[in-house]
Amino acid sequence: MPDFVDQVVLHVRAGDGGNGCASIHREKFKPLGGPDGGNGGRGGDVILEVDANTATLLEYHRRPHRKADNGKQGQGSNRDGANGGDVVLTVPNGTVVKDADSGEVLVDLVGAGTRYVIAEGGHGGLGNAALASTKRKAPGFALLGEPGDGLDVMLELKSVADVALVGFPSAGKSSLIAALSAARPKIADYPFTTLIPNLGVVTAGETIFTVADVPGLIPGASQGKGLGHEFLRHVERCDMLVHVIDCATLEPGRDPITDYEVIEAELAAYGKLEDRPRMVVLNKADVPDARELAEMVRAEFEAKGLRVFVISAATHDGLRELTFAMGEWVAAARAQKPIEEPTRLVIRPKQLGETGFSVRKVSENQFQITGEKPERWIRQTDFTNDEAVGYLADRLERLGVEEALAKAGAVAGAEVIIGPMEGGYVFDWQPTLSAESARQGPRGSDSRFG
């Protein structure tokens, strides 16, 4: 089991709403007590919240299925059911939430305390006390609770750091971040020592900033070779890139200029990083030949407009100048940025037509009705109760469904589907089933049925 995960698919399900209760108040010497069924409780939400103490998505790699509590059913004596408990899932700062199927970005969670409801709980059904009216004084039915949202989302972590250290494996990035900060990454003399991005906090005078040690890149990293394809996303949020170049490597075909150009080519292929300022750090100057080589290529880097520092992460030579140079750059970048405000999540309601539904003629004798209201009413209806079905027919007629079907060319006996073609509710349309022709019968029954 890995100890760091920065990308995971999460399966979430909000709680279902509780059913309403159909109850009649019964008390001695009070035969007409009236309906007293309570409403069902609302299902719990699944909420993502940015937590400063969370650094990885490992918990959701281990347990990818998360579900909120269902709402409780209503009871007699006007007792409403309890609401289901919400499930709050903490995520690291810089987590991007995408739809697992389409890849659409749902929200970018930045800033401690930012919250996003990823799955909403279903509404509880109304009890018969809430459904009573002058025409229906003692309903013998209640509405069912609605199911909660269920979806698959991809969580993708992009580290939030001021400076990103990039370079070949074993260039000394881990040693440098250990020397600059209190971070203690794994350090060894072989490629791909760093398997996860490391973050270190660096102090330069009054400026405190974070440095990300990104796993080593190799040619082809932007196409998936090595580890770079998995971790290049952690560079996106950084304000500055620092090339850490090994001046003591003995590998054939390697030299500081070539290493820089190879890494730049991979960054360009990945994209989104063209506007980041660059700095070059020529490392391992404690080796005599390396220092000599660093001084030889320094002028060539400076000719490219780059600021160059010759250092040794092992002996800390040149680190003070490098630290304050990075701090100066970070402070300048922060001064140019607008003042950060708490993340505002914009809720965009779905656009509906004037009637809130639409009728589509599928074939000569088949019609489909789609819309939030009719589809929601279908989910709330107990089809084992004739009175509940009659109430649904009344609601659809008041919405204008009867008239819209007639205009679309539907005749008695036509097949009508409410909702999707597969899984929707199917019935044969009878236009005579109107509220005006209904006669109130025993509770739980409707004179238009049976």
Disulfide bonds with the S-S distance in Angstrom:
none
